[in-house]
Amino acid sequence: MKEICHVNALSLYVSDIPRSRAFYQRVFEANITEVDGKNLVVHLGGVMLNMLHESLAYERYDRKKSGLPFEINIWVDDVDAVYETLNNRGVVFLAPPADQPWGMRNITFFDPDGHRFEVAQALR
């Protein structure tokens, strides 16, 4: 089996496609491709976030039992600059930027469906 070289797409189940579109457009100023009323693709650099309406899940999706649906980590050169930009776009963070004992400085926020985003930079 060949090694996995890179991930180019992630699929996230969401409860409201228009709400997700508005959130990702506002927060990331992302290029978004509407596939149909139950699917859209958010282009973030070289990764595509495929937003699927939760009715398309193969298994029955019970948000109350599943906890946090997903976490996405984004590495940047300057967490403080990203914090300022996203804060100006109305993003609500768990806490301001903080240095972590594992050698990263990070911020954390959630999208409207509870998908967790951690934005981090390596401490030198």
C-alpha positions, 0 to 999 in steps of 0.5 A: 500500500502506498503512503497517504501523501496528503488530504485534499478534502474533508466532509462535514455534516451540517444542519443548515446549508445556507447558515454554513455558507454564510459562516464560512464566507464571512469568517474565511472569505472562502471561495464556495461552490454550490453543488445543490441545496444539500451540498456545497464545497468550501475551498480553503487553500489546497483543502476542500471542506465538503459541507453535506446536509446531515440528512445525507449521512449514511448512519442516523446522526444523533447530535446529542450522543455524538458530542463534537462532530469534528476538529480542524487544525489550521497552522499559520505564521501569526496567530495574533494577526489571525485572531484580530482578523477573525475577531473583527469578523465576529468570531467568538473564541474560547479564549484569546491567543495563548502559548501551550505547553506542547510548543504551539500558540493557539486560538479555538472557535466553533462553526454553527454546527459545533465543528471545532477549529484550532488555529495555531502557530509553532513557537520558536 
